């Protein structure tokens, strides 16, 4: 099996296999209980440590999962996968400087993964001493992190933002007439107590490691989420009577788990680009990032009011959000659907129309085929190398649903607008690559086409597109929930076409995208 | 009169050289580096928004490893037809191009626009990448897939859409038949 999989592994690792021309080197792990030998790999200025060896030396365990590897130490779970610089530690996301790699069938992570994971799991801090070729783990010396607090009223929503100089672990709970944030480290508060003139928030009080946000009435509730760079805790608060958003369920970020099917309840809408990443630009200077944000905001509002879904935007303003972070946000919130909104561009000026994409995984198909061949040949015997392909196969799990979702969007857009139907396509979009839910990317029109650039700016055209996408989500939701048995079919619905067969990852050839 | 004669002479010489020295790029890596005019197929976007081959004779070494960067630079020069717009930003450079024994070709791109973040859309980004992929696999029989690098290293994307994390294989759906 090893022999059969090696070429596939090489293809999977791509450039990593070239970068990792060196062999693993012996190094040392220094812990409060003593020194332990570990192996490390140095490449492109980064030191990667053997995740299994480090966690074992600290008394924890590591086991393979379909989405990567799972660690446990002191009952705190950690997880990392192959395509993302984001890992999970408890309920938090950790950003690593590079993606983990497999070498000799074993996973190696940037040592900074343990910096984030051990502080949460064991109150330890990790550092790398290059001169001594040693990873040092010692008790965390906590320094107070400075905090800032602001409340901005946006119509019926009050946006509370707590900005911290560096990430701090915290819990959030609604206790009577207040939201309480309890930090797990010392905080340098900007003030003790402050009254606030706002329809939803009456004041804020810092006391020790606790921040209490007073609410104007008990029915004020909303969503909470985190943003990076700088680290911010954001609460969008509003009176429950003014919104059809479901009850104030605070997000429980963490590892997405397969549980009983629960239908489509949380949707993440991703307005493409942002900040200096403007996306495509039209002949009169209209920018993709601006149209995408307008459409996404309208879409979020319509999905909340029409479907009662909890909708989260990956960006709410003209800010830069990395592609990894967008998907990580959707995974963190355990979203049931992910839709990225974009405008298209072509050098052929009369290119026009809309198209919808879902992910293609060219290299994965090769690996999946090899896996099938190997499993057939070996009678399904286990081997550590299988983990390499399981990482990729985890992505395949959602491809069939993504295909159906994309098909529904494209069909509804064609029906509603009469713009040229460019169809459903596949391509290896970075923003779709790490999504652990059905995910699609819609290209509403060509901003490089003068006529479509003008249309895309028009509120009426945007509303028509939003209406079409809402109908598509509604249709997909009904179809999906009927198929998993939550809904009883009320009348014969035309089945959503475009779904690839479950085995397509292994069998499909000549796909339409890369 | 003298100018006309010179033009005719140049055309005649060009035709003669094409007729006598057009040799395809060999797939044998160990051949000597003999330079000759060789036909190559360079892919650009047609008005039908598909990639279409443009045939061109280029002075190339026989060794494919040595020929690859030259073919890539020829592609980046753009179409001979002024009506066919370039797919890449005009300041794009080919820093290097390599053929690996496992059939992977590596094309290392550079240039200020790509480095700063290319403001483009999905379709153009996809077509630009596949113009490289299609050109490589059409001219170098041993190349099965193409890995695209930026400034010598891995990059997430060229324009915010298509992942460069894995090698690309040819996509027939993007090529005009």
Interface residues (C-beta under 8 A of the other chain):
Chain A: X7 X10 X11 X12 X14 X15 X18 X44 X83 X272 X273 X276 X277 X278 X279 X280 X281 X288 X323 X324 X342 X343 X344 X345 X346 X347 X348 X350 X351 X355 X357 X361 X362 X363 X425 X427 X428 X429 X430 X431 X433 X441 X443 X446 X447 X448 X510 X511 X512 X513 X514
Chain B: X45 X46 X47 X49 X85 X86 X87 X100 X102 X104 X106 X117 X119 X120 X121 X122 X123 X124 X126 X127 X129 X130 X145 X147 X149 X153 X154 X156 X157 X160 X161 X162 X163 X165 X166 X167 X168 X169 X171 X172 X173
